[in-house]
């Protein structure tokens, strides 16, 4: 028994919707699109920590030199 045309069209359509949903869920950028490697909040936190460590090193160097 052969399947009907509407049956095949329906399953192609649902497969297309599944692929579209999966593509949207992936963290990969689309072609020609830039994507940050991590969220902006994470970058700000990391830079703040780096700045604080730099200040501590400077203070320690001044204290040891003086």
N, C-alpha and C positions, 0 to 999 in steps of 0.2 A: 504494500500500500504506500503510495507516495504522499509526501507531506504537501500541504497546500502552500501557495505562494505567500499568503498572509502570515502563515506560521513562520516561514523563513524570514520574512521582512520584520516581523515582531522580534525575533531573536537577534537579528542583526542590529536592530534599533536598541535593544536592551544592552547588547555587548558594547555598542558605541557609548551609551550612557555610563556603563561601568568603567570603560577606558578613560573617559573624560573625568570622572570622579577620581580615579587613581592618579591621573596626571596632576590634578589640582592638589592632591594630598602629598605628592612627592616634594621634597625640599630642593630639587634640582631646578635651576633657572631654565626658562624657555630660551629658544635660540634668539640671540641678540639682546638678551636681558641680563643685567647685572644683578647679583644677589650678594648680600652681606654674608660673611662666613658665620657671624654670630649677631644676636640682637644688639641694638644700640645701647640698651641699658647695661649689657655685659661689657661692652667696650668702654663706656664711661666709668664703670666700677673698676675695671682693670687699670685704666689710665689714672684714676684717682689713687689707687693703691701704689702704682709705680711712682707717682709724684710724692706721695707720703714717704715712701722708702728713700727716695732721692733726698728729701729734706732731712730725714734722720741721718743719713750718711754724711751730709754736709755739716750738720750740727756736731756729730761725733768727730769728724776731722778737725773742726775748729777747736773743740774741747781738748783733743789730743795734742794739737799743735800749740795751744796756748798755755 
